[in-house]
């Protein structure tokens, strides 16, 4: 968000920067989208966060509609509706749709790719190539995905058609995508910016974004996210909740019909992407988000099929499903009851509204489990589970999270700085709290530095500079001030929890005494 804001302020739409440092993690696509949304809504000056989140909102709406469309074309309108419901109420989709990040927009690009692939593949027995607009959609969506997150879009974009061709031992249908002019069309979208950033950064962007950020995640876990294979399968119970148990129940349906065209297409969508990201060393839950629409469609197909909701035939399968059902139930109760617990643990506040909603949501989860086992009324069970999810999300976003002042450190710091700022252009140095949100709300000149450097800044600008120092850095900060012969006075103090690290922070704002 701060990089997008600086892009607007500087007018430099090629070289993405955070403060004075290049931000060479991914191409400029998401920054362009956020900058356009902010410019259109006029939310830049007062840092109104909702403006930056508009691309994600549009993307999740589009992704949900495309999921419904693909599901309806494969298994009928009811399956499309259930698939859209399963995707839209999932925990991960709900979270991603409310954050100013890349992943929702990338998901929309991938769904457009899969939509075009499906239209092309279903007509593979025709002698004629796919309609020009379908082929153009495929290559344009790939180009847009490349501008959002680089080569990641090629994993499903090329993985799905390759898996389909291998399973059928038939590659000739790939010519229907018209690569002769499709590949140049994709490159027209990507190359102008690639050439520009190559010249501006002298090649540094590609060495960092591709060599360090992308390929580095393959070989080793970056940012403490290195985990063994199987991580995404374990996290799926939470990330796709409440649909995770329904998806597990649909496995026998998918396996029995794996050679049917519709199921084959979805499996070739899911498996290559999932396997790649299970093998990559760095793992985060949203890496497999592009497979969730296909999983939702397969699950919905089992829901609407006359005999699609049959229990596993073997006793081992039934035992595993029962264990997974218990995990699902505990996860659901935990999610439904999280709001009041967080309010009490972090704020020592009891919210009757949040408590009532949680109790009702837990009752719905229990009712859903009762209806689902032993696979009696899965559609009604999904209705109860989706209602529980919607009530829980409404309570969290409307009641609980706004009341958790202890975790909103950056807004509170920004308000404190604005109230006591000695000069209009005062620079803040922060030693113990270095989240980008602080730079976003206080100003791009905010310094995220050590205790000694913060003391030196006060010595250099005794009239206007301020320093925000945590209790852990206080001794080093005061020792450096004493060495410089400077006395500081306290302007304010606050404490809270940095939710990025889980640490409790006690922060004091200083400036030099006259």
MINUSE-687713 format. One line per 2 residues: number of its first residue (from 0); their letters; for each residue z, y, x of C-alpha. Coordinates in pm, whole numbers, plus 50000, padded with zeros to 5 digits. Example, Ala and Ser with C-alpha at 12.3 -4.5 7.8 and 13.67 -1.06 7.14 Angstrom:
0 = AS = 50780 49550 51230 ~ 50714 49894 51367
# end
This chain:
0 = XX = 50000 50000 50000 ~ 50085 50243 50279
2 = XX = 49764 50154 50464 ~ 49565 50224 50145
4 = XX = 49744 50556 50101 ~ 49668 50656 50460
6 = XX = 49305 50559 50406 ~ 49287 50805 50117
8 = XX = 49471 51079 50303 ~ 49263 51049 50620
10 = XX = 48928 50981 50458 ~ 48872 50700 50710
12 = XX = 48754 50401 50503 ~ 48655 50183 50798
14 = XX = 48950 50168 51038 ~ 49256 50052 50841
16 = XX = 49585 50178 50984 ~ 49957 50155 50921
18 = XX = 50111 50471 51064 ~ 49933 50517 51397
20 = XX = 49869 50146 51457 ~ 49554 49954 51355
22 = XX = 49614 49701 51080 ~ 49368 49432 51180
24 = XX = 49476 49145 50955 ~ 49185 49126 50709
26 = XX = 48874 49324 50611 ~ 48891 49649 50418
28 = XX = 48809 49520 50069 ~ 49160 49524 49922
30 = XX = 49230 49867 50071 ~ 48915 50004 49908
32 = XX = 49016 49861 49570 ~ 49370 50001 49590
34 = XX = 49249 50338 49718 ~ 49000 50359 49430
36 = XX = 49270 50274 49175 ~ 49511 50529 49319
38 = XX = 49246 50800 49334 ~ 49145 50732 48973
40 = XX = 49503 50740 48844 ~ 49634 51029 49055
42 = XX = 49936 50831 49172 ~ 49909 50911 49544
44 = XX = 50119 51226 49575 ~ 50429 51097 49397
46 = XX = 50389 50739 49525 ~ 50384 50583 49176
48 = XX = 50364 50218 49263 ~ 50182 50101 48951
50 = XX = 49859 50265 49065 ~ 49834 50033 49366
52 = XX = 49886 49727 49145 ~ 49592 49788 48912
54 = XX = 49346 49569 49110 ~ 49588 49275 49086
56 = XX = 49633 49329 48712 ~ 49258 49338 48650
58 = XX = 49210 49033 48872 ~ 49467 48812 48695
60 = XX = 49323 48906 48356 ~ 48974 48820 48480
62 = XX = 49095 48497 48640 ~ 49266 48389 48317
64 = XX = 48953 48458 48111 ~ 48731 48273 48359
66 = XX = 48969 47976 48355 ~ 48943 47968 47976
68 = XX = 48564 47991 47997 ~ 48526 47713 48255
70 = XX = 48775 47491 48071 ~ 48595 47546 47740
72 = XX = 48257 47465 47891 ~ 48389 47140 48040
74 = XX = 48622 47008 47770 ~ 48595 47233 47464
76 = XX = 48757 47556 47339 ~ 49105 47408 47288
78 = XX = 49114 47291 47651 ~ 49005 47636 47766
80 = XX = 49286 47798 47570 ~ 49551 47556 47701
82 = XX = 49423 47598 48057 ~ 49446 47977 48035
84 = XX = 49799 47945 47897 ~ 49910 47708 48173
86 = XX = 49772 47935 48445 ~ 49892 48267 48304
88 = XX = 50257 48164 48255 ~ 50294 47991 48593
90 = XX = 50553 48140 48827 ~ 50313 48208 49114
92 = XX = 50044 48366 48895 ~ 50305 48584 48723
94 = XX = 50434 48707 49058 ~ 50093 48764 49220
96 = XX = 49968 48962 48923 ~ 50245 49218 48972
98 = XX = 50209 49277 49346 ~ 49965 49497 49534
100 = XX = 49834 49214 49752 ~ 49501 49040 49816
102 = XX = 49560 48703 49656 ~ 49489 48785 49290
104 = XX = 49161 48956 49374 ~ 49065 48669 49605
106 = XX = 49139 48425 49321 ~ 48900 48616 49094
108 = XX = 48625 48598 49359 ~ 48677 48224 49401
110 = XX = 48666 48166 49026 ~ 48335 48352 49009
112 = XX = 48209 48127 49290 ~ 48321 47813 49105
114 = XX = 48175 47940 48776 ~ 47835 47987 48940
116 = XX = 47861 47650 49117 ~ 47937 47474 48790
118 = XX = 47634 47629 48621 ~ 47418 47528 48916
120 = XX = 47555 47175 48955 ~ 47530 47085 48586
122 = XX = 47157 47154 48599 ~ 47107 46955 48920
124 = XX = 46868 46711 48752 ~ 46629 46993 48659
126 = XX = 46329 47058 48878 ~ 46374 47434 48849
128 = XX = 46619 47637 49062 ~ 46925 47788 48900
130 = XX = 46876 48117 48713 ~ 46856 48406 48956
132 = XX = 47167 48571 48814 ~ 47373 48254 48870
134 = XX = 47264 48223 49232 ~ 47320 48595 49286
136 = XX = 47669 48567 49135 ~ 47756 48288 49378
138 = XX = 47647 48478 49688 ~ 47784 48815 49575
140 = XX = 48123 48657 49495 ~ 48125 48498 49842
142 = XX = 48042 48834 49999 ~ 48322 49005 49806
144 = XX = 48564 48728 49907 ~ 48467 48775 50271
146 = XX = 48544 49147 50238 ~ 48884 49061 50090
148 = XX = 49018 48790 50320 ~ 48746 48688 50560
150 = XX = 48646 48323 50603 ~ 48916 48192 50364
152 = XX = 48676 48220 50068 ~ 48434 47982 50240
154 = XX = 48684 47693 50214 ~ 48637 47657 49836
156 = XX = 48299 47831 49839 ~ 48140 47573 50070
158 = XX = 48400 47295 50031 ~ 48336 47233 49661
160 = XX = 47955 47195 49681 ~ 47983 46987 49999
162 = XX = 48238 46753 49835 ~ 48015 46720 49527
164 = XX = 47713 46642 49743 ~ 47903 46382 49947
166 = XX = 48054 46205 49646 ~ 47711 46178 49482
168 = XX = 47516 46132 49807 ~ 47279 46397 49681
170 = XX = 47225 46723 49868 ~ 46896 46839 49719
172 = XX = 47062 47028 49434 ~ 47211 47275 49684
174 = XX = 46866 47432 49710 ~ 46912 47551 49352
176 = XX = 47151 47814 49489 ~ 46850 47989 49650
178 = XX = 47003 48033 49998 ~ 46679 48184 50133
180 = XX = 46765 48517 49974 ~ 47126 48439 49879
182 = XX = 47260 48432 50234 ~ 47102 48771 50319
184 = XX = 47247 48907 49995 ~ 47595 48794 50101
186 = XX = 47549 48943 50447 ~ 47435 49276 50302
188 = XX = 47780 49307 50144 ~ 47971 49218 50462
190 = XX = 47768 49328 50763 ~ 47773 49709 50724
192 = XX = 48151 49723 50744 ~ 48161 49451 51014
194 = XX = 47926 49652 51234 ~ 48120 49973 51171
196 = XX = 48459 49819 51254 ~ 48312 49649 51561
198 = XX = 48200 49986 51693 ~ 48522 50166 51599
200 = XX = 48759 49900 51732 ~ 48538 49791 52026
202 = XX = 48559 49433 51896 ~ 48938 49435 51873
204 = XX = 48936 49377 51497 ~ 48764 49039 51523
206 = XX = 48979 48918 51811 ~ 49293 49001 51612
208 = XX = 49188 48922 51254 ~ 48994 48603 51329
210 = XX = 49136 48490 51661 ~ 49504 48573 51610
212 = XX = 49561 48604 51236 ~ 49321 48344 51093
214 = XX = 49280 48081 51366 ~ 49637 48135 51486
216 = XX = 49766 48018 51147 ~ 49573 47694 51185
218 = XX = 49737 47589 51511 ~ 50090 47728 51475
220 = XX = 50323 47861 51208 ~ 50315 48240 51207
222 = XX = 50598 48466 51088 ~ 50840 48169 51061
224 = XX = 50618 47993 50806 ~ 50529 47683 51008
226 = XX = 50595 47374 50794 ~ 50473 47012 50787
228 = XX = 50210 46869 50548 ~ 50342 46809 50198
230 = XX = 50494 47157 50164 ~ 50251 47272 49893
232 = XX = 50309 46952 49696 ~ 50684 47011 49698
234 = XX = 50660 47381 49612 ~ 50418 47303 49327
236 = XX = 50711 47207 49101 ~ 50830 47570 49113
238 = XX = 50506 47761 49177 ~ 50319 47610 48879
240 = XX = 50623 47585 48652 ~ 50629 47530 48355
242 = XX = 50293 47355 48390 ~ 50392 47142 48690
244 = XX = 50533 46850 48488 ~ 50238 46859 48248
246 = XX = 50005 46845 48550 ~ 50194 46543 48686
248 = XX = 50163 46372 48347 ~ 49787 46431 48355
250 = XX = 49735 46241 48683 ~ 49661 45904 48513
252 = XX = 49405 46080 48292 ~ 49230 46238 48591
254 = XX = 49232 45916 48794 ~ 49089 45704 48510
256 = XX = 48805 45954 48455 ~ 48746 46054 48816
258 = XX = 48378 45951 48797 ~ 48304 46167 48493
260 = XX = 48111 46480 48582 ~ 48365 46731 48452
262 = XX = 48661 46564 48624 ~ 48461 46507 48941
264 = XX = 48378 46877 48965 ~ 48742 46978 48930
266 = XX = 48862 46722 49184 ~ 48600 46845 49432
268 = XX = 48734 47195 49371 ~ 49099 47098 49422
270 = XX = 49106 46835 49697 ~ 48917 47001 49987
272 = XX = 49107 47329 49950 ~ 49445 47159 49911
274 = XX = 49396 46925 50206 ~ 49286 47208 50437
276 = XX = 49594 47416 50361 ~ 49830 47119 50386
278 = XX = 49694 47058 50739 ~ 49712 47424 50847
280 = XX = 50040 47489 51029 ~ 50124 47819 50859
282 = XX = 50213 47767 50493 ~ 50287 48006 50208
284 = XX = 50285 47915 49837 ~ 49989 48138 49747
286 = XX = 49754 47962 49990 ~ 49671 47696 49727
288 = XX = 49662 47940 49433 ~ 49279 47903 49410
290 = XX = 49330 47539 49305 ~ 49562 47626 49015
292 = XX = 49285 47710 48763 ~ 49125 47368 48823
294 = XX = 49463 47195 48792 ~ 49528 47387 48469
296 = XX = 49190 47280 48329 ~ 49248 46913 48417
298 = XX = 49593 46928 48258 ~ 49453 47092 47946
300 = XX = 49182 46827 47924 ~ 49450 46559 47912
302 = XX = 49634 46755 47642 ~ 49333 46767 47409
304 = XX = 49192 46419 47480 ~ 49271 46161 47208
306 = XX = 49418 45915 47461 ~ 49466 46149 47754
308 = XX = 49843 46158 47745 ~ 49928 45801 47830
310 = XX = 50223 45714 48056 ~ 50156 45545 48392
312 = XX = 50094 45173 48357 ~ 50306 45065 48652
314 = XX = 50683 45085 48656 ~ 50680 45270 48990
316 = XX = 50466 45543 48837 ~ 50702 45576 48542
318 = XX = 51005 45602 48768 ~ 50838 45868 48985
320 = XX = 50737 46064 48674 ~ 51092 46044 48540
322 = XX = 51231 46176 48869 ~ 50976 46457 48870
324 = XX = 51068 46534 48510 ~ 51432 46573 48608
326 = XX = 51332 46806 48894 ~ 51118 47006 48650
328 = XX = 51409 47036 48408 ~ 51649 47156 48679
330 = XX = 51391 47406 48806 ~ 51337 47537 48453
332 = XX = 51708 47579 48387 ~ 51744 47753 48725
334 = XX = 51459 47996 48655 ~ 51576 48066 48301
336 = XX = 51933 48132 48413 ~ 51851 48325 48730
338 = XX = 51865 48675 48578 ~ 52231 48689 48469
340 = XX = 52339 48505 48785 ~ 52162 48758 49010
342 = XX = 52314 49049 48819 ~ 52661 48906 48859
344 = XX = 52629 48795 49221 ~ 52466 49115 49350
346 = XX = 52596 49383 49114 ~ 52901 49226 48945
348 = XX = 52743 49327 48615 ~ 52731 49125 48293
350 = XX = 52421 49191 48081 ~ 52454 49062 47722
352 = XX = 52077 49093 47672 ~ 51990 48898 47985
354 = XX = 52255 48638 47905 ~ 52130 48587 47549
356 = XX = 51767 48556 47662 ~ 51864 48307 47933
358 = XX = 52056 48088 47689 ~ 51765 48089 47446
360 = XX = 51517 48014 47725 ~ 51731 47725 47852
362 = XX = 51744 47584 47497 ~ 51364 47602 47480
364 = XX = 51333 47424 47815 ~ 51561 47148 47694
366 = XX = 51362 47121 47371 ~ 51040 47099 47570
368 = XX = 51182 46818 47784 ~ 51295 46634 47470
370 = XX = 50949 46661 47314 ~ 50772 46565 47634
372 = XX = 50965 46250 47709 ~ 50847 45986 47660
374 = XX = 50520 46178 47620 ~ 50561 46217 47245
376 = XX = 50440 46567 47156 ~ 50297 46731 47470
378 = XX = 50130 47024 47292 ~ 50449 47131 47115
380 = XX = 50637 47075 47441 ~ 50398 47310 47619
382 = XX = 50449 47570 47347 ~ 50826 47561 47392
384 = XX = 50799 47571 47772 ~ 50553 47862 47768
386 = XX = 50778 48054 47528 ~ 51074 47996 47762
388 = XX = 50870 48123 48057 ~ 50753 48436 47873
390 = XX = 51106 48521 47757 ~ 51243 48467 48108
392 = XX = 50977 48688 48269 ~ 51031 48964 48014
394 = XX = 51405 48960 48081 ~ 51356 48960 48459
396 = XX = 51101 49242 48471 ~ 51247 49464 48199
398 = XX = 51623 49409 48220 ~ 51730 49235 48542
400 = XX = 51517 49365 48829 ~ 51543 49736 48737
402 = XX = 51922 49696 48727 ~ 51948 49535 49071
404 = XX = 51994 49861 49260 ~ 52144 49678 49556
406 = XX = 51804 49527 49654 ~ 51603 49849 49611
408 = XX = 51702 49996 49945 ~ 51384 50193 50016
410 = XX = 51386 50396 49689 ~ 51755 50474 49735
412 = XX = 51704 50578 50098 ~ 51407 50795 49999
414 = XX = 51615 50968 49730 ~ 51901 51028 49974
416 = XX = 51665 51167 50240 ~ 51496 51395 49987
418 = XX = 51833 51531 49873 ~ 51962 51623 50222
420 = XX = 51642 51679 50422 ~ 51713 51975 50655
422 = XX = 51344 52071 50694 ~ 51034 52008 50481
424 = XX = 50877 51815 50769 ~ 51190 51631 50888
426 = XX = 51118 51297 51054 ~ 51339 50997 50975
428 = XX = 51417 50734 51238 ~ 51541 50399 51101
430 = XX = 51703 50142 51327 ~ 51829 49856 51111
432 = XX = 51591 49873 50818 ~ 51223 49854 50910
434 = XX = 51044 49757 50590 ~ 50700 49915 50529
436 = XX = 50825 50030 50189 ~ 51045 50284 50369
438 = XX = 50740 50435 50537 ~ 50555 50432 50205
440 = XX = 50827 50626 50021 ~ 50963 50855 50296
442 = XX = 50642 50936 50483 ~ 50400 50792 50737
444 = XX = 50576 50976 51023 ~ 50890 50767 50968
446 = XX = 50991 50602 51295 ~ 51097 50235 51294
448 = XX = 51271 50222 51632 ~ 51583 50107 51815
450 = XX = 51925 50273 51822 ~ 51878 50443 52160
452 = XX = 51534 50577 52064 ~ 51676 50714 51739
454 = XX = 51947 50900 51931 ~ 51683 51039 52165
456 = XX = 51482 51165 51866 ~ 51786 51358 51742
458 = XX = 51826 51505 52091 ~ 51463 51616 52096
460 = XX = 51465 51769 51747 ~ 51820 51882 51683
462 = XX = 51731 52099 51386 ~ 51524 51869 51165
464 = XX = 51533 51504 51277 ~ 51743 51244 51095
466 = XX = 51847 50890 51187 ~ 51930 50601 50953
468 = XX = 52157 50361 51140 ~ 52300 50028 51031
470 = XX = 52654 49918 51113 ~ 52521 49667 51370
472 = XX = 52343 49942 51563 ~ 52611 50208 51521
474 = XX = 52791 50148 51852 ~ 52471 50163 52058
476 = XX = 52354 50471 51869 ~ 52681 50659 51924
478 = XX = 52696 50557 52290 ~ 52350 50701 52351
480 = XX = 52442 51022 52165 ~ 52752 51059 52382
482 = XX = 52546 51005 52696 ~ 52311 51282 52580
484 = XX = 52608 51509 52503 ~ 52522 51530 52133
486 = XX = 52751 51519 51831 ~ 52616 51392 51499
488 = XX = 52732 51443 51146 ~ 52698 51209 50851
490 = XX = 52461 51315 50572 ~ 52498 51011 50348
492 = XX = 52572 50645 50328 ~ 52463 50344 50122
494 = XX = 52467 49967 50135 ~ 52264 49687 49986
496 = XX = 52065 49371 50052 ~ 51731 49358 50229
498 = XX = 51562 49101 50007 ~ 51299 49031 50275
500 = XX = 51561 48893 50513 ~ 51862 48830 50287
502 = XX = 52084 49047 50511 ~ 52347 49281 50374
504 = XX = 52309 49626 50531 ~ 52551 49917 50559
506 = XX = 52340 50223 50641 ~ 52446 50574 50741
508 = XX = 52220 50880 50762 ~ 52287 51118 51054
510 = XX = 52165 51445 51199 ~ 52295 51650 51491
512 = XX = 52574 51899 51445 ~ 52481 52267 51497
# end
